[in-house]
């Protein structure tokens, strides 16, 4: 068994480690599950965890218990006048009042609660989940609770990072490499672990020395972040660029932004005249993906001679649409690596590039 498979088997990662060999350097990409919670995602009418391959049991709430919680949550919000509380959409307020927590516990008994957050969301779509959310929470000013039932410790999260960095140290020995990471959160703990490898890797972005204003720090330190770093021997300039139509495709659904500004990032490598995209995309599925790709995204990609789009695409494709998707990419003379996620055979991540195909592989084929 190779190390990449070991990292999945040992519940360290839940995505593929993607490897693409360019003529002059190697590129590795990995979505590293942020600090893992078993928690509600009330907006989406579900309970979720970030590390999908985690061995922690998900039997916190049965379906009927979950519906009971979501259907009755508004009563507590009204009881404590939270419908009048100012909450910035996209942020959250930690609830520490034991009386409020005890009332919520009654809705989920006998399950325990680690953290309780007050949040706000205004439904913007006509999708079923938004209609359901409106039905449940319009009566309380669209305020709602998110509950963390169980949280991975910082120590466990940093241990996961340690094993990932050690792996990349081994496979990158004597190679010039760029590393693209997605979904890093909390970023400060990531940077703390990276300090132990400062003789091996250079952090390129995010660069807090240049941009560490109080406002930026407050935003970025509580959100998922894409990161780019290199091996010490990679001496070529990497320039961060403004968003373009390609970034907007991955970050938006229609005209509505789904991802924060730190999650889809565009870079330019002047030495190689290469545009490199670090992607953590909004979900696109089957025929909708094919239609938008052909009529929108591929038209933009076709404008570039040297482009590489790398990362967690969140493309959901059944077999028939996957084959049609490959045909579409080949029609535009694009090369690609599409890898199904370890926990979902219909979800894909990988590499799409306009460069001539040289060597493309999962990092699991690369031995340290």
URWO-V480834 format. One line per field, one symbol per residue. phi: phi as a letter, one per 20 degrees, with the letter a starting at -180 (. if undefined). psi: psi as a letter, one per 40 degrees, with the letter a starting at -180 (. if undefined). A space follows every 50 residues. Layout:
BEGIN
phi: ???
psi: ???
END
This chain:
BEGIN
phi: .efgfffffemecccfeecceegdadcdcbeegfgecebfcggembdbbf efegeffdefcfgffffffffdggffffgdlffdffcfgndbdfedffff ffffgffdgefecebccecbbegcddfgfffffffecffcmmebdddeeb cffgfffffgfgfffffffffegmcecdddccmfaefffgffffgfdfed cdfdbfdffeceefffgffffccfceccbcffeeeefcdfdffcffffgf ecdmddfddffedccdccdggdldecdddceffcclffffffffecgfff gffdecbcdcpefledcfgffffffffffffemdebcddffgdbfddccq ccbefgfdccafffedef
psi: hidddddddefdieiihhhhhideiihiihhhhihhihiigddefihiid gdeiehiffdhidddddddddedddddddefeeehhhhheaihhhehddd ddddddeeieiihdihhhiihhheieidddddddddedeffeiiihhhdh hiidddddddddddddddddeeheihihhhiifhhhdddddddddefeed ihhdhiheddegidddddddeeiihiihiiideheihhhhiiiadddddd eihbehhdiieeehihihgddefhhhhhhgiihihbddddddddecdddd deeidhihhhagdfhhhidddddddddddddefiiihhhiideheehiia hhieiihchhiieeehi.
END
